[in-house]
Amino acid sequence: PCRVLLHGSGVPAEKLPQGAAVVSPAEDEEFLAVNAELTAEGAIAEMMQRPGQAVMGSTCVITGFGRIGKSLAVRLCALGAFVVVCARSEVQMRQAHDMGAHPVPLASVSSALRHADALVNTVPARLFGWEELRQIKKGALYIELASRPFGADPALAEHLGVNMAIKSGLPGRYAPLRAGEALFTAAERAIQKLGVRGGETD
């Protein structure tokens, strides 16, 4: 019988073993920080694979300014990109400005999309409809990092000729060894916190 279970999001309660101490990585701040950094690094690696394109000097639009958005902004600014951060709150926009990015209210995202060489969405909600997607210039890369329902309808993006790359779960694709290490370490922290003795876990 399982005493401690580490699981991802979206697992139905009836699927979980009775009596197990259930731990989600989404509740582990250290794991979330590493996950954000790996996600940001993986997204930049995707940008660097564009033929004939460089991150330096390009305009990169980030929608959302949580852990992943902040990690992305720091790295892209350091690489010499012109970084536009579309955020909801004044506090987030001030933070983006302090990092060297150019803040824009999320409600005004359409104006930012016209200039984007790369767009990275981190918000798990529909932000881009027909009008917004039409603003994305030909050849720009749209990286989708959020979970469903994504920032845009993939079918609509394809119909409009938008180069949308769905990269949910990017750490596991980009750096599976480091991502696995982060999960294992999160499991160890959970077991220590619960005080479960060795030999009593699966």
Steps between C-alpha positions, in 0.01 A plus 500: 500500500617848412568736793610807303397586146649781294280591206439763235190710456168375375500160674141407602458434872354153434825400325711571809574220750307522826709584804792639301650838583452677168753766405481719190814668361280808444514552877881490516648849452854373441379266227291773339801734489718237327216409265458866400872536428510183290188607313650840422827346384314251281287773342812700414656187350192475277551860389864435422408221258329739259704502177682828445361660816672620815356579839724805528326797344168320456171612653363243743152536647419314822140471617468437871753589766503217749804284575552395138439847359752652739762233428453558128521878526826491695667264256375668183605844621845362580523362144433844353140452391243779507260346752134603527313365802120499492382480859176549690605707801689824555732319742598245233554772242729690738695178566535442126626856451756454780633192317558700184186386317229721352167451679165509320158436658373156406183663367716675236674186380393553137725805464800300622436203272552706184869535578578155640767279347417249773197472726498288815173444683497383863133572579266195497206695357385608155673832435526494121199481276470571128595867528801441725639213294470708184740752658782244519731562209594230255801297612463585869520208745218453750606273787213376716617406851166505679278200558161463332302684381821676381520866408347436157308234312766294317265435207434872458870578524574245229220638282651849524851374425636568847806295596365374834719253689323336795767431759309417818717292733813639338750410779435129449557534125793741511697367798343173620790410729497834681120505509495148644757598759282793605198270542702243694631770733145628551393147594786474750402832659139384526598173664724680751226750578246222560743311717456171318764245595720332239351185354143625538467679168437392142 
